[in-house]
């Protein structure tokens, strides 16, 4: 089962290191090396639990392995850190739908739409 990273653990790395880990994980994912990609995404999340690329990639690796429960757990954990991430709710909706949890899928999809509308309204406001 997925265990979220320890937010109090000190890791000395740069943002570039995080991005390098994710870039390498994407390559591994493309080669169907999901377990190796998972390890790199977890390392990136140890650096910063709010790093969306790593959280989304990790969830998609679990989905690709057929472990929708862990994909859902990873996504819900990430949403605790970034509750306005539209893609996270979109993915969550997809994971729930694939699991046959239609009510939950519809709720996550509705939240993604609400957040997108909120973003659109914010962008449409004239700057004072």
Rosetta blueprint (number, residue, H / E / L):
1 X L
2 X L
3 X L
4 X L
5 X L
6 X L
7 X L
8 X L
9 X L
10 X L
11 X L
12 X L
13 X L
14 X L
15 X H
16 X H
17 X H
18 X H
19 X H
20 X H
21 X H
22 X H
23 X H
24 X H
25 X H
26 X H
27 X H
28 X H
29 X H
30 X H
31 X L
32 X L
33 X L
34 X H
35 X H
36 X H
37 X H
38 X H
39 X H
40 X H
41 X H
42 X H
43 X H
44 X H
45 X H
46 X H
47 X H
48 X L
49 X L
50 X L
51 X L
52 X H
53 X H
54 X H
55 X H
56 X H
57 X H
58 X H
59 X H
60 X H
61 X H
62 X H
63 X H
64 X H
65 X L
66 X L
67 X L
68 X H
69 X H
70 X H
71 X H
72 X H
73 X H
74 X H
75 X H
76 X H
77 X H
78 X H
79 X H
80 X H
81 X H
82 X L
83 X L
84 X L
85 X L
86 X H
87 X H
88 X H
89 X H
90 X H
91 X H
92 X H
93 X H
94 X H
95 X H
96 X H
97 X H
98 X H
99 X L
100 X L
101 X L
102 X H
103 X H
104 X H
105 X H
106 X H
107 X H
108 X H
109 X H
110 X H
111 X H
112 X H
113 X H
114 X H
115 X H
116 X H
117 X H
118 X H
119 X H
120 X H
121 X H
122 X H
123 X H
124 X H
125 X L
126 X L
127 X L
128 X L
